[in-house]
Amino acid sequence: MTRESLVTLGWNPFFQRQLAFDDSQNVSVARVSAHFGSQVLLLGSQGEFRVPVQLAEAAGEVAVGDWLVLDANDSRSLQRLERQSLVARKAAGEEVKPQLIAANIDTIFIVSSCNLDFNLSRIERYLALVLQADIVPVVVLTKADLHENPADLRRSCEQLFPGLLVETLDARSCDETFVLRSWCGPGQSVALLGSSGVGKSTLANALGAEHLSTGPIREDDAKGRHTTTSRSLHLLPSGGVLVDNPGMRELQLPACEEGVSELFDDVLQITDQCRFKNCKHNGDEGCAIEAALESGELEERRFHSFMKLNAEQAHNSRSLAERRRKDRHRGRFYKSVLADKRRLRDLE
């Protein structure tokens, strides 16, 4: 097992320090490059290979980007290394259950296009998710040729978060995507997030990933169809790796309080000036938010986005508490059933 060959896959001292095995033991290290449900695709120093999901997840649930220590005899996972980062969204439905997106990512390109898909509130959702995972966000505005002044869109994005990097480009042009290469160097891991049809697969191809299928968007609403159907990790000629993700029609945030708070720190600073700590910001006396809206210090769209994401977080917290309560109740029920069975056996 050559550590040098793993560096191009994102291997670094953080993972090296975790190895509970030495070179004398018959183990190998590989990174999860795709998850197909019944099988998991792995990438290691010996190349790319598939293993049954039961073997890959013998040491715990895996996400694309995870590092696994495998038994070299049967490819069974002996250890899933601690993650540097993990991106997850709330799965569809009422139950507060996370859906893993990618692990051990350094930079996320939040991809939006300069057509009808452009939506600041949606970009804020992605930003909250990325900030929660402590990953560097870069907003990439594609299809710049479809807007008369893409610089205006870039400036509006830059105002969402202090120091946020925003690039506008044509994803079909390798020359224009060159501005992203600094995040795709040797040992670096990047991921693409965005809606369908914004040009994620086109961008991945321009950055040097394996040829990914692309498709047109609908002319009536500028929405795209899913051309990427599963998450996959690709080697880049610049030395890094890229995780391509299916387009998201809707992004529901998981437990994301820290990400929301960091993203809306400017709004929180205004709320701290409210006369009452329990101010509802809805006509309450001494409300600093109301004054900021009237003066133009705070944009109404941004305030509504802040309130909506906070309401979702509150709902998720209540749902999670209810789920835990039901789990405790179910656990007590099972224990009582087992106790009754033991008593019956003792009487026989």
ZINOR-V750725 format. One record per pair of residues at least 4 apart in sequence whose ideal C-beta (glycine too) atoms are under 6 Angstrom apart, sorted by the first residue. I is the first residue (numbers start at 1). J is the second residue. Records with the same first field share a line. If there is no record, write none. Layout:
I=J ; J
//
This chain:
1=28 ; 45
2=45
5=45
6=11 ; 45
7=11 ; 187
9=31
10=187 ; 189 ; 241
11=15
14=84
15=67 ; 81
18=81 ; 82
21=25 ; 27
26=72
27=69 ; 72
28=44 ; 70 ; 72
29=69
30=42 ; 44 ; 68 ; 70
31=43 ; 67
32=62 ; 64 ; 66
33=41 ; 43 ; 233
34=41 ; 232
35=40 ; 64
38=53
39=50
40=51 ; 53 ; 56
41=50
42=49
43=48
51=55 ; 56 ; 75
53=57
55=75 ; 76
56=62 ; 77
57=61 ; 62
58=76 ; 77
59=77 ; 79 ; 80
60=80
62=66
63=100 ; 103
64=102 ; 231 ; 233 ; 243
65=102 ; 103 ; 104
66=80 ; 103
67=81
68=77 ; 80
69=78 ; 79
70=75 ; 77
71=76 ; 78
83=103 ; 104
84=104
85=105 ; 133 ; 135
86=103
87=101 ; 102 ; 133
88=98 ; 100 ; 101 ; 254
89=99 ; 251
90=252 ; 254
91=97 ; 99
96=316 ; 319 ; 320
98=254
102=191 ; 243
104=189
105=135 ; 189 ; 191
106=188 ; 189
107=136 ; 183 ; 190
108=130 ; 135 ; 137 ; 191 ; 193
109=138 ; 140 ; 192
110=126 ; 137 ; 139 ; 193
111=140 ; 192 ; 194 ; 198 ; 200
112=118 ; 123 ; 141 ; 194 ; 198
113=117 ; 142 ; 143 ; 198
114=118 ; 141 ; 143 ; 144 ; 146 ; 147 ; 150 ; 153
115=143 ; 146 ; 222
116=222
117=195 ; 198 ; 222
121=305
124=305
125=251
126=193
127=131 ; 137 ; 263
128=256 ; 259 ; 260 ; 263
130=135 ; 137
131=259 ; 262 ; 263
132=256 ; 258 ; 259
138=165
139=157 ; 166
140=167
141=153 ; 168
142=171 ; 198 ; 199
144=150 ; 168 ; 169 ; 170
145=170
150=168
154=166 ; 168
157=166
158=164 ; 166
160=164
161=263
167=179
169=176
170=176
171=199 ; 202 ; 203 ; 206
172=202
174=206
177=206 ; 207
181=238
183=190
184=190 ; 236 ; 238 ; 240
185=238 ; 239 ; 240
186=239
188=240
189=241
190=242
191=243
192=200 ; 244 ; 245
193=245
194=198 ; 200
195=247
196=224 ; 226 ; 247
197=217 ; 223 ; 224
199=203
201=212 ; 214 ; 227 ; 228
202=214
204=209 ; 212 ; 242 ; 244
205=212
207=236
208=236 ; 237
209=234 ; 242
210=234
213=227
214=227
215=225 ; 227
217=222 ; 224
218=223
226=246 ; 247
228=244 ; 246
229=246
231=245
232=244
233=241 ; 243
234=242
235=241
236=240 ; 242
253=312
256=260
257=313
260=309
264=268 ; 306
267=306
270=288 ; 289 ; 292
273=288
274=279 ; 287 ; 288
275=286
279=284 ; 287
280=284
281=287 ; 289
292=297 ; 298
293=298 ; 300
298=303
//
